[in-house]
Amino acid sequence: MKKHIVPGSGREDAALTKVLIVDDDVRNIFAMTTMLDQHSMQVIYAENGREALMKLAEHDDVDIVLNIAVKTPEAPKPAPAPAATTDKK
């Protein structure tokens, strides 16, 4: 079993950590990859949830999944919350 660290904790070796970044904005992927590279972490990325699942099937050694996408256009939209009503009797 591999041992991992939380960056900055001083435990074990961060280079053993494989991270899957999920985002559809290349700027976010670049920023996160740059930061994780500083800790010698191995990074792979996917542009959406479907691609992320395919990557996880290909790479069974992924330790962390970072889903930094704010919107997911292909996902079903959640139902709106019912409007709150009050009776003023």
C-alpha positions in Angstrom: 0.0 0.0 0.0 1.3 3.4 -1.0 1.8 6.1 1.7 1.0 9.7 0.9 1.2 13.1 2.5 -0.8 16.2 2.8 1.6 18.8 1.2 3.5 20.6 4.0 2.9 17.9 6.6 6.5 16.6 6.2 5.3 13.0 6.1 6.3 10.4 3.5 6.7 11.4 -0.2 4.4 13.6 -2.2 5.8 12.2 -5.4 3.7 9.0 -4.7 0.5 11.0 -5.0 -1.4 10.9 -8.3 -4.1 13.6 -8.8 -6.9 13.7 -11.3 -8.0 17.3 -12.0 -11.5 17.7 -13.5 -12.3 21.1 -15.1 -13.3 22.4 -18.5 -11.2 25.6 -18.2 -7.6 25.0 -19.3 -6.5 28.0 -17.1 -7.7 26.2 -14.0 -6.0 23.0 -15.0 -2.7 24.9 -15.7 -2.9 26.7 -12.3 -3.5 23.5 -10.3 -1.0 21.5 -12.3 1.7 24.2 -11.7 1.0 24.1 -7.9 0.9 20.3 -7.7 4.1 20.0 -9.8 5.9 22.0 -7.1 5.2 19.1 -4.7 6.3 16.6 -7.4 2.8 15.1 -7.6 1.8 13.3 -10.7 -1.2 15.0 -12.4 -3.7 13.8 -15.0 -6.8 15.8 -16.1 -10.2 15.5 -17.6 -12.5 18.2 -19.0 -15.8 16.8 -17.7 -17.3 14.1 -15.4 -17.7 11.5 -18.2 -14.0 11.9 -19.2 -13.0 11.8 -15.5 -14.7 8.4 -15.1 -12.9 7.1 -18.1 -9.6 8.3 -16.7 -10.3 6.6 -13.4 -11.0 3.4 -15.3 -7.6 3.7 -17.1 -5.7 4.8 -14.0 -6.6 2.7 -11.0 -3.8 4.4 -8.9 -5.4 7.9 -8.7 -5.3 9.1 -5.1 -7.1 12.4 -5.2 -9.8 13.7 -7.5 -10.1 17.5 -7.6 -13.3 18.6 -9.3 -12.9 22.4 -9.6 -15.6 22.9 -12.2 -18.2 25.3 -11.0 -20.7 24.4 -13.7 -21.2 21.1 -15.3 -23.4 21.6 -18.5 -23.8 17.9 -19.2 -25.1 17.1 -15.7 -28.8 17.2 -15.0 -29.9 20.4 -13.3 -31.1 20.1 -9.7 -34.7 20.8 -9.1 -35.4 24.3 -7.8 -36.2 24.6 -4.2 -39.9 25.1 -3.5 -40.8 28.7 -2.7 -41.2 29.4 1.0 -44.7 30.6 1.9 -46.0 32.0 5.1 -49.5 32.4 6.2 -50.1 35.8 7.8 -53.4 35.0 9.5 
